Amino acid sequence: MNSTKVILVTYPDSFSLQEAQSLVESSSPSMSPQPQVVKVITQKYLNHARYGLGSGKAEEIKEFVKQSKADQIVVDEHLTPKQIHNLEKLTDAQVIDRERLILNIFHSRATTIEAKLQIELAEVKYEMPRVRENAKLTSGSTERAGKGGMGEYTVDVKFRDLKRRMTFIKKKLADAHTKRELYRQQRLKTKMPIVSLIGYTSSGKTTLFNSLTSENKEISSSLFTTLSTTTRSFRINSNINDNDNKQEKDSSLLLIDTVGFISRLPHYMIDAFKSTLQESLAADLILLLIDASEKFEDIRIKYNSCWNVLDELKVDKSKVFVILTKCDGVIGLSERIDKIANDLSLSNPITISSKTGYGIHKLKTMIAHNLYSQSLSGEEYSTKVKTVPEEGAYSRGNRPSYLSDMSKQNRKIDSMTFEYTLRKCGTSSHIILPASMVGQRVRISVETLD
């Protein structure tokens, strides 16, 4: 079987060029030949009214299609149905825009029923605004309003079918969400902390997941190898301090691996995967993975793209910790990490290599430090907490009533305690609670130190 010849139209910057080529290479279904990019055409603006790209570039593509017998033209930007129709009519070749290309990749990568439903929902949302426009462009004057009377136009039938299909998919996804929520509630009953891995696509999430859990999930240099959520348990040593005596105890955690992010992802695609992403983002600790081996400009773009998605999903930023991955083989690692940290305003980021094991112990220590705190095992422990307010935070006499009215509670605590950050009052202070109380509502008496 011959590979598909593709003409790629994208922006002139190196990041857009490299990402667009990776998208094209990842778009072929498994066991099919990889598409062959026979020509790359760059243009600063891809929002021209007639073709998306400029008329001169469009004519250049037309001549090249005749010479090379290219099968597809991939434009690395959103195109309207009219722009696609005009370019296809001019060049006599199939035209695919960025959104359709990403959907094709999703469709070829989906393995679970829920992932397939989410992709189908995204495809319906992609097609709905195009149905009426395509009907205007292709029907001409040959369409009649029914046989022998005022019947329905074909476009109305198609549009109604898409709406009915969307309703059906949403119902199926709601059922899947209910089932997953039941699983989540069962996991909460185990009181095992949850850590999730997020990041740009191909940032090393699945490789780290395999390293920590001893799993053998598929890893690939292709984009969007992982589309569904996978949860597995793993163990770490959490340090328990009792005065000057230090003990070690194995603690079980749950680790979640899920779909990666990408730049310029349309809102409706994020919305289609929202239920899957929200499960990961509800974790106790979120590790945002960044590939440290890439160009500094690429790292900055991917980092900002990830935060754009996180902000849209209203993620608690205090739970997010940046991890720099793929540090094996990086020349001048220390200087490079310092530059990345300075560029992204990071404070002492963890650097790891999932392949060699470099930094994995330090990563586990960081996870343990943020999930577990010192034990006062066997002692009566009061949840009364002393906090030191920062500038602008509340002080003695002006504490919120919901804190002032809380009564002191004494409880026996387990050998492991749980730590979280008090954010509502504008402080960065910490409250220590027993692990057995995770997920429960508690009353806390707070004192401030002047």
Buried (B, 14 or more C-beta within 10 A) or exposed (E): EEEBBBBBBBBEBEBBBBBBBBBBBBBBEEEEEEBBBBBBBBBEEBEBEEBBBBEEBBEBBBEBBEEEEBBBBBBBBBBBBBBBBBBBEBBEBBBBBBBBBBBBBBBBBBEBEBBBBBBBBBBBBBBBEBBBBBBEBEEEEEEEEEEEEEEEBEBBEBBEEBEEBBEBBBEBBEEBBEEBEEEBEEBEEEBBBBBBBBBBBBBBBBBBBBBBBEBEBEBEEBBBBBBBBBBBEBEBBBBBEBEEEEEEBEBEBBBBBBBBBBBBBBEBBBBBBBBBBEBBBBBBBBBBBBBBBBEEEBBBBBBEBBBBBBEBEEBEEEBBBBBBBBBBEBEEBEEBBEEBBEEBEBEEBBBBBBBEEBBBEEBBBBBBEBBBBBBBBEEEBEBBBEBEBEEEBBEEEEBEEEBEEBEEBEBEBBBBBBBBEBEEBEBEBEBBBBBBBBEEEEEBBBEBEE
